Amino acid sequence: MRKQAMPTTKEPVTPAVEIKNVIKRFGTVTAVDNMNLAIKQGEIFSLLGPSGCGKTTLLRMVAGFENPDHGEIRIQNEVVNHIPPYKRECNLVFQQMALFPHLTVAENIAFGLRERRRPPSEIKKRVMGMLDVVNLPGMENRYPHQLSGGQKQRVALARAIVLDPKVLLLDEPLAALDRRLRKEMQGELRRVQQEVGITFLYVTHDQKVALSLSDRIGIMYEGRINQVGTPVEIYETPRTSFVAKFMGGCNIFSGKAISINTTHLEVRDEHGLCIRAQTSKDVKPETVSGISIHPEMIEIIPGDQDLPSSDSIFNTIPGKIANVSYQGDFTELQVLIRSTGQKVTVHLNRRSDNSMSLVKGQEVSIHWDSCHSNLLVG
Amino acid sequence: MSPRIWFLRIVSILAYIFLWAPVIVIIVFSFSANKFGIRWEGFTMQWYYKLLENEAVWDACIRSLVIASVTVVVSTALGTLTAYGLYKLKFRGKMLLRTSILLPIVMPEVVTASALLVFFIKATPLTLGYPTIIIAHIVFSTPLAVFVILGRMQRVDWAWEEAAMDLGATRIRAFRRVIGPVLLPGIAGAAALIFPWSFDDFVITYFVAGIGNTTLPVYIFSQLRHGSSPVVNVIGTLFILFTLASLLLFMLVEKRSRAKGM
């Protein structure tokens, strides 16, 4: 038999979780509005959004505690819509941890294995192994009320992972922890995920956690996905004004866009202020709703210095400093653009901008390269 | 020390004396040699020995025990199921059902008792005796069980049930392994309240017992009608000791469960 040539292109890999056209209503409220999402095998995917955006509802539908009114949920290409939670191959780490108070740490972790009628020797081995993975050696006979917050969280994690689920669902597990512990647990989560390789679906409202933990982020708002991308994409190039505002601190200039040339366009707001941005041939100017620019990307040119020569690829706008706020690692300025009344937030880095002494009321210009202008659609 | 604290102390002591005096009198006179048990005439244990020989008393006592045991088991089981439904399900008229559950307890005992008597005679083929007494007791104690267990359910974190289901347990298994054990102090508390209540009950039992089926309280009543007897004091003393033991047990169970952070 002749050997067939190996295909040079990769076969499409089955997504770990697929949400297809899912709708969920509670009475008159639509919690999840025709959502479509595919989560890749082995990635940490964060669903990020404000309270009430429907992310927890979606997570509970994947876990099996709610049923979609419409659409399909697939786990590894198997439709699970009507499969009860105890038969689904996914496990949930609860926000309140929900450890069983009358069982020891070992018994808590062993719970699912006992339900599966695994032999005691296997259960013991896997439980002890899991205690090592989450870094809790020697705690097997403690009770939940004897554990600290971080320890409880590790037990909750171990209890879910020991069952080797196809996807691990996490419902804001770090929300109940204080800031220092949160940072530590973030590192732990990443380490554990890399060690066991399970797909994580992580739900949170905390942008910082999502940025540092995820391989990809999906921003959710009012039951719909607004944007999906890597943390770099989501932060540096938000596509909508909601995403820009939600990720924090962005300055937004709304207005109509007109092309200047093949590489640049200009957005003119209601006061006539023009902001320039780089563009590509895929972008249609009529779809652009505005421009966003991060505070840390803006330079300050004190009023007495010469403005750089009028170059079409820079944005330079005169204004007055309305407020100076020292934050330690950076200084936050509010610059008032007199012609529009808009206040622009600027962050000056301690290392690079230390030479400037700026006071309230000083005349300055804000200045940035148009390649840092981010186009917003919708 | 300030006069206010002294006043408080005196009032407390008087209150305790008021509560415990009758009880202490009964206990003391159970050891008195007086034939009617109403005066002190010297220490004796004869009435205790006499009780051991009295067949009618044993008969009544065993009947009370059986009835109380069955009542406890059935009403705690019914109470748990009812509390579960009332707490977790949403249906029309739920509030109405929840408040009307207390009706048997709120109504005067005599009213409940006579209503049950009429019901048994007219509406059922049952003869008055064990079955009717037990049913009547269940009618009265199930609301109590529902009340206690419902209270306990407020302290249950239902995330535990969801966590158990997520880990592979069906709802029934989750109940067996997680919710049940957590509810146990509530169920035990209900049992500890219902058992003495059922054992001690007079009015309802008197109405629906029929002929020849005496429970211990009914026996004591019938004895008292013939003139007081020290045997009554003895039975009273034993009653008191038993009830005290039940309550202590209840408190112990509560304390242990609180220590586990539940």
Interface residues (C-beta under 8 A of the other chain):
Chain A: A63 G64 F65 P84 P85 Y86 K87 N91 L92 F94 Q96 A98 L99 F100 P101 H102 F111 G112 E115 R116 Y143 P144 H145 R159 A160 L163
Chain B: D157 A159 W160 E162 A163 A164 M165 D166 L167 G168 A169 T170 R173 R177 V178 P181 V182 K260 G261 M262
